[in-house]
Amino acid sequence: MARLDLDDLPPRVAALLSDLPAGEELLLVQHGAVVGRLAAVAAPAAEPEPAPPPEQQMREVFENFRASIEDEF
């Protein structure tokens, strides 16, 4: 797959490409002829990190509490 770095493009072109809403298409035209078509897609949503098991959560809470008590005294 070819890759195009937006930093290598003129600012106006980079802004046009990065602001293209999902589902929109951009025609690439050269000398009046269509030479390509780009379709914008939504970036996949990041999967949420699974919550740690309750035992680990309790252990972290206890360790934080113990560390704060030790820091005080």
C-alpha positions as CSV (number, residue, x, y, z in Angstrom):
1,M,0.0,0.0,0.0
2,A,1.3,3.4,-0.9
3,R,1.7,5.9,1.9
4,L,1.5,9.7,1.8
5,D,2.8,11.8,4.6
6,L,0.7,15.0,5.0
7,D,3.8,16.8,6.3
8,D,5.3,16.5,2.8
9,L,2.4,18.3,1.2
10,P,1.6,22.0,0.9
11,P,-0.4,23.2,3.9
12,R,-3.6,23.9,1.9
13,V,-3.6,20.3,0.4
14,A,-2.8,18.7,3.8
15,A,-5.7,20.7,5.4
16,L,-8.1,19.6,2.7
17,L,-7.2,15.9,3.1
18,S,-7.2,15.9,6.9
19,D,-10.5,17.8,7.2
20,L,-12.4,15.5,4.8
21,P,-15.4,14.1,6.7
22,A,-16.0,10.4,6.8
23,G,-18.0,9.2,3.8
24,E,-16.9,12.1,1.5
25,E,-14.9,11.5,-1.6
26,L,-12.1,13.6,-3.1
27,L,-11.4,13.5,-6.9
28,L,-7.9,13.9,-8.0
29,V,-7.8,15.8,-11.3
30,Q,-4.9,16.4,-13.7
31,H,-5.3,18.5,-16.8
32,G,-9.1,18.2,-16.5
33,A,-9.2,14.4,-16.3
34,V,-10.0,12.4,-13.2
35,V,-6.9,10.4,-12.3
36,G,-8.0,9.1,-8.9
37,R,-10.6,9.2,-6.2
38,L,-10.0,9.1,-2.4
39,A,-12.7,8.1,0.0
40,A,-12.5,9.2,3.6
41,V,-13.3,6.6,6.3
42,A,-13.7,7.1,10.0
43,A,-10.7,6.1,12.1
44,P,-11.5,2.9,14.1
45,A,-12.3,3.6,17.7
46,A,-9.7,2.6,20.2
47,E,-10.7,-0.4,22.2
48,P,-11.1,0.4,25.9
49,E,-8.5,-1.2,28.1
50,P,-10.1,-4.0,30.1
51,A,-10.6,-3.3,33.8
52,P,-8.1,-5.1,36.1
53,P,-9.6,-7.9,38.3
54,P,-11.1,-6.7,41.6
55,E,-8.2,-8.2,43.6
56,Q,-5.7,-6.2,41.7
57,Q,-7.7,-3.0,42.1
58,M,-7.9,-3.6,45.9
59,R,-4.2,-4.3,46.0
60,E,-3.4,-1.0,44.2
61,V,-5.7,1.0,46.5
62,F,-4.1,-0.6,49.6
63,E,-0.6,0.1,48.3
64,N,-1.5,3.7,47.5
65,F,-3.0,4.2,51.0
66,R,0.1,2.6,52.7
67,A,2.5,4.7,50.6
68,S,0.6,7.9,51.5
69,I,0.6,7.0,55.2
70,E,4.4,6.2,55.1
71,D,5.0,9.6,53.4
72,E,3.1,11.4,56.2
73,F,5.0,9.8,59.0
